[in-house]
């Protein structure tokens, strides 16, 4: 091998990129037993194309051919038009002699080709990676299992589902907020924002995390779910017509009333609808069980990799859950998640990339469960950082108290005693905070902390606001001995310290003695 490589380099050193490019193409066109293209050749061709300037019709045609083969699509061309084909759709790309693109059309099965301005601009700007990603999304949605007859029937079922979702997306917001910003539309409507275009998959945008100067949150700004069809080990009844009668009627909970599936044309398939989550979402075990109850489709344990939920959130296998977070004001917080409190079986979770379902009536409830989990993940992740942790002046201990609540124990900044912030997230639209051991009128302080947490959905700024409240409310006649000590760290030894009205840091779960607010929202499912 050591002799072959130098000989190959010497052999092709004098050849042009064009000759090498044509050689790789000829190798790719040779027949093989495996239907998939040879991966090393694909990578070689991609690297060649990255350095080639697409300035001719042949160069653009070659680039389109490689992208088609990457996504297992067919490719053929006439004099100035390229066709990228799949079983249920195709792309028609009209080229110019200089290598430019005149028009891009997308045609679903049985449909008329329609111009796509999005795909056209991507090719004209030579943003080939973005074009390839959109092509992959389209192929994934239309990659329906089965023979041609089954494919066409499942495609029909998917079209009727899309029609029902389009009608549902026109329903008013569930939240009472009158704002009309994009984030409110995504987070507050029954389905979020439904994107259904000729050049993109049917997609639900259902959660958007707040991103501003007051939060340290690193959660992706937008959570999406692509709607597609997936094979199944068991048969499911799927609609072959619309199940949403018009005009729309709502039940007492504000959900649309559907026609029973038995009263509309339907068929049984070894397939089901699926929400493909982008990005994937870590879900706690109770939320996985809620999803199974909604869809009536059991999620086999063999398909889920159960792990401690905090480990999934932190995306790390480190045994010590200690994180240092830097706030925008340059302050530093250290957050300790006790291993014994987060690694037990009830706190297990799994990362899910897709959710199977069979009927559009299930989607609003699935969206609410996913939103609820996203809010919890968003708040907890605000206290999780990458890299090594260093001990800071302000230390906080976070324990899970129930499925939707956790406590933050810290030492008060004004005296040598502990206080607890209990955070309860009963649903995706509500965050409730209660402070214990602060020595301040609880109602006003609880309301203020709830407002701060709901606004930023982040623990560090909320605790900064709480510290400021406690310092402002500190009694002016406190003893000089305590005043000289300054702010005390929550993790200092507290065995000799008096804690008047909050539990100790290593006590039994706080929720058992506090009367936390009962979760609402998705419990009706």
Secondary structure, DSSP 8 states (H G I E B T S, - for coil): -HHHHHHHHHHHTTS-HHHHHHHHHHHHHS--SSSS--HHHHHHHHHHHHHS---SHHHHHHHHHHHHHHTT-EEEE-SSEEEEE-SSEEEEEEE-TTS-EEEEEEEETTS--EE-HHHHHHHHTT-HHHHHHHHHHHHHHH---S-HHHHHHHHHHHHHHHHHHHHHTTS--SS------HHHHHHHSSS-EEEEETTEEEEEEEEE---STT----S-SEEEEEEEEEEEEEEEEEESS--S-SS--B-TTS-B----GGGS-EEEEEEEEEEEEEEEEEEEHHHHHHHHHHHT----GGG---EEHHHHHHT---S-EEEEEE-TTS-EEEEEE-HHHHSSGGGEEEEEEEEEES-GGGHHHHHHHHHHHHHHHHHHHTT--SS-----SEEEEEEEEETTEEEEEEE-SSSSSEEEEEEEEEETTEEEEEEES--S-HHHHHHHHHHHHHHH--HHHHHHHHHHHHHHT--TT--HHHHHH-S--TTS--TTS--SSS--TTSS-THHHH------SGGG-
